[in-house]
Amino acid sequence: MTAGTSGPEGACETQENWRGWREAAQDALYGPAGFYRVAPGGPAGHFRTSVHASPLFAGAVARLLCRVDEALGRPAALDFVDMAAGRGELVTGVLAALPAGVAARTRAYAVEIADRPDGLDDRIEWLAEPPRGATGLLFANEWLDNVPVDVAEVDSAGVARRVLVRGDGTERLGEPVAGAEARWLARWWPLAGEEGLRAEIGLPRDAAWAAAVGALDAGLAVAADYAHTTATRPPFGTLTGFREGRRTPPVPDGSCDITAHVALDACAAAGKRTPERTLPDALSRPQREVLRALGITGVRPPLALASTDPAAYVRALADASEAAELTAAGGLGDFRWLLQPVGPVDAGALLVDVPDHEEQ
């Protein structure tokens, strides 16, 4: 709880000032004056994702799209859907990295609530929702962590209550968590009776991921995010803010990004079960392993190249440095990729070089 806040019965403020974190963050991020609509410089001006770290990331995603294309038998039209596309950086990079023949068959979509940026490639269709019936690769890089969720906290009596928040970030406890949200907590993030323990209730993310997977007729859906599983849930949650590249307290006033790590195992369970079909199990792998399987190794070039081709050596050295950032332990390499196959696609076969020894 934020210092100086009161319990569920101790607040003098009117009820209208207090909202659950999901509602407050939804307005702060996506409302008419929300962070993702009006933030100067777009999201890239406030936090650094793998997409912004290096064009090697888009190249790896392009190689994954090519592998999906092969698994689908090279369809006449191949779709690439960039979820939470920001200013279209990833989809632009993927199109540029594709072989000409594949690019000619690729229909590119950027899914984003902000307005289409000026100068974007005319081949990219700008949408507010993913296209239905897509065949190819749907890629969600740091999307699910920005799907707003409510927060629960255990009170002094051992009861999990919804955390309410004002526009200045002050918090207090509200009503006990009940219904579907209580069932989700019991299944995916059980809170022992110790006062102060917190959890982010991931139901909206489960639904968002299931809907995104449902947009595919065939292919692969990928979510890449900071994540945790039932074995590694943080005891006090992960809700935080970012502004101008720095971590900051989460304040739902539109001035900062508001994010929380993703219960990716819960999303995986939701994504494989839709009303129309039951899909194969998804794979979950750390980003460093997936990128290495897609050719991002971070290996330094041989020193001899500096003598025979100095320019090539400098380029290769820069690539190795960028690859190291994308795969670094304790950094971007710790992202988890959730790979959900749809139709005649074997996710494991797409990543044949990834060792199968980590927690699924």
N, C-alpha and C positions, 0 to 999 in steps of 0.2 A: 504494500500500500504506500502511496505517496505520503511523505511526512506531513503531519498536521491534518490528515483527513479523518473523517468520523465513520463510525460503524453504520449499520443499516437503519438504526433508529435515531442517530444523533445529528443528522444534517438539518439545518434550518432552511436551506435553499429550496425553492420550489421544485417539484418533480420534473418540470419541463427542462431544467438545466442539466439533468443527469440522463445519460443514455448508455446502453451497452456499447462495448468497444466496436462491435461489428457495425452498428448503425453510425457511430461517430466517425470511424475510419472510412466508411463508404462515402460519406459526404466530404470528408477532408481530402480524400484521394481523387474521387471521381465526380464530385458535384460540380456545378457550374463554375465555381472558383477553386476547384480542387487542384491538388498538387500535380496530378498527371495531365491536367488540361492546360495549366498556365505556368508551370514551373519554368523559369528562365533557363534556356539551353536544353530543355527536355531532361529526362532522367539521367542522361550521360553527364549532365552538369553537376550531379549530386552524388552519384555512386558509380563505381567501376565494375562492370560485369565482364564476363569472358569475352563477349562480343566486342567490347571496347578495348580490351587488353591487347588483342592481336587479330589481324586478318587470318591467321592460321586457324582460328576457331571456325570461322565461316567455311574455310577450305575443308576442315574435317567434317562439318555438317554436310557439305556438298558431296563428299565421298560416301557418307552414310546414305544420302539420297540416291546416289548411283547404285549402291548395293541393294537398296529397297527396289529400285527400278529393275534390276536383274532378277530379284526374287519374284517380282510380279510379272515377269515375262516381257518386259519392255512395252508397257501399254502405249497406245497411240497418244494419250494425254496423261502426263505425270504431274501430280499436284504437290506443291510445297506450301505449307501453311505456317506462317510465323506468328505465333500467339504472343500478345503483349509486345507488339513490334517496335514500340518506342518511336523513333524517327525512321524506321525501316533499315537500320544498319545491317542486321543479320541477313534479311532476305536479299538486299542489294549485294552483299558479299557472296552469298551462295550462288546467285545468278552469274556473277562474274567468275566464280571458280568452276562452274560446270563445264564439261566438254561441250563443244558447239552442238553436237547432235542431240545430246540430252537437253541442253538449254532450249533448243528449238521446240521440244515437246513439252516443256515445263510450263505449267500455269502457276504463277506466283501470287500468293495472297498475304497481305499484312493485316492482322487483326488488332485493332487499337481503337480506343475511344477518342483519343485526341484527333485533331484535324490532320488531313494528309499534308505532309511537309512539301514545300515548294521544291521543284526540281527532281522529284522522285521518278525513277525509271517508269516509263509509260506501261511497261509489261506487268507492273505490279498493281493488282487490284486491292484497293483499300476498303476494309470492311469493319463493321462493329462487332460482328459475330463470325465464327468460322463457317465456311461454306459447307453445306450438307452434301453427302455423297462423294467426298473426296477420295482419290486413289493416289497414294504416295506417302509423304512424310509430313506429319504435324509435329512441330517443334515448339515447346514452351520453355524458354529460358528465363528463369527468375520471374515466372508468372504467378505460380500458386502461392508464393510467399506474400504476394500483394493482394490476394483474395481475402477480404477482411473477415475476421472471426471474433466471436465473443471470448472473453476471458473469465475463468472461474478461479476463485480463491477460497481456501478453507478458513472458516472463522474459528473463534475461540471455543465453540461447542463441537467442532469437528465436522461442520456442515459445509459442503461446497456451495458457494453463492456466486452469482453473476457479479462481475466487477463493473461498476458504473463509472463514467468519466464525464467531466465538463470540458468545455472548449479550451481551457488553459492547462489541461492535463491532470488536474486534481482528481483523485479517485475516491470512491467509497464502495462498500458492499451493498448489493441489492438483494433480490429474492433468491431463494435456493434454486439451484439448477434442477430442472425436472424434465420429464418426457423424453423425447428423442435425444436431446442433448445429454441428459443424465445417462441414458443407455450408451451413447457414444463414449462418454468418459469411462464408464464401467468397462467397456470393451477395449478401448484403445489407450486411455490415459488415466488409469485409476489413481485417485488421490487418497492417500492415507489420511488419517484424522489429525495430522499435525498442523497446527495453525500456521498460516502464511504460505503453505504450498499452493502453487498456481499451475494452471494448464490453459492452453489455447484449444478451444473446442472446434475441431476441424471439419465438422459436417459441411459447411459451405464449400470447402475445398474438395471434399469427396464428390459433391454434386457437380462442381465445375469441371473436375477432371473427367468424370463419367460422361458429361455432356460433350466434352472435347473429343474423347475417344469415340463417342457415338456419331460424330460427324464424319468419321472415316468409313467408307465401304470396304476398303482393303488397304493394307500398308502397315505403317508403324507410327505410333504416337509416343513422343518422348517428352518427359518433364525433367528439367535439370534445375536443381535447387539445393540450398542448404537444407538439410533434413535430419530427422532422427526417427528411431523405431521404438517399439515398446521396451526394448532392452536398454535404451539410451535416452529416455525422456529427461529433459532438464527439470529439476525439482521446482524451479521458480519461473518456468516459461522462458520465452525468448523475445517477447515484444520489445521493439526498439524503434528508433527513428534515425534517419540520415538526412543531413543537410550540408551541401557544398563539400561533399566528400568526407564528412566527419560524422561519427556516431553521435546521436543527440537523444535526449529523452523524447519519447513519443508524445507529441502534442497534437490533438486532432483539430487543428485550425487551418490546414491547407499549406502551412509553411514548410513542411518536411515530409519525406517519405515515411510511411509507417509499415513495418514489416515484422514477420515472425517466421521462424523456421517451420518446415512442413512435416507433418506426420505422414511420411511418404508410404508407409506400409498400409495405412488406412485408405489412402488414395488408390493404391494398387488393388486392394480388395474391391473398392467401389467401381474402379474402371473396368474390371473384367466381368462385371455383372450388369447387364442392361436389360430392359424389358424384352428386347427382341432376341438377345443372344447371350451366350456365355463364352467368353474368350479364353485362350490359353493363359497360363500364369505369366505375369510380367517379370522381367528381369530388373534387378537393382544392382548397379555397379558404381563405384567411385569414378569421378570424372577422369582422374589421372589414368586409370586403366582403360577406360573407353577411348580416350584420345590417343593413347599409345597404340591401341588396336586399329585406330584410324590414321596412323602414320605420324602422330605428333610425339616425337621421342625426346626432344631436348638434348640429343647427342651433339657435342661440340664438333665442328669440322676438324679434319686433320690439319695440324700445323703446317704441313708441307704445302697445303693449298695456298697459304699466305704468300709463298714464293712464286708459285706457278700462275696463280690468278688472284691477286690481292682483292679485287672488287668482289669476286665470288666468295672469297673467304669472309669479308666483312658482312656480306648479306647472310651467309650461312651462320655466322656468329650471332647476328641479330635475331635470326629465326630461332636459334637454340636458346637464347635468352628469353624470348617471348614464350616459347614452348615450356621452358622451366617455370615461368609464372603460371601458365595455364594448368600445370600438373603438380604444383607445389603442395606438399603436405602442410597443413595449417593454413592454407589459403584456398585458391580456386580449385586445386586438385581434390579438395575434400567435398566438393559438391557431389550429390548422388544423382545419377541418371536413372530414371524409371522408364523402361522400354516396354511398351504394351503392343504386342503384335495383333494385327487384325487380318483375317483371311489367310492366304497361302504364304505367310512370312514366318520364318523361324528366327526369332530375335537372337538366339544364341549363335546361329550360323552367320549372322551379320558381324559378330564380334568374336571370330574364331580364335583370336590371339589373346582374349581376356581370360585370365585364370579364374576358375570357378571355386574359389576358396573363401570368399568373404560372405558375411551374413546376407541372406537374400531378403 
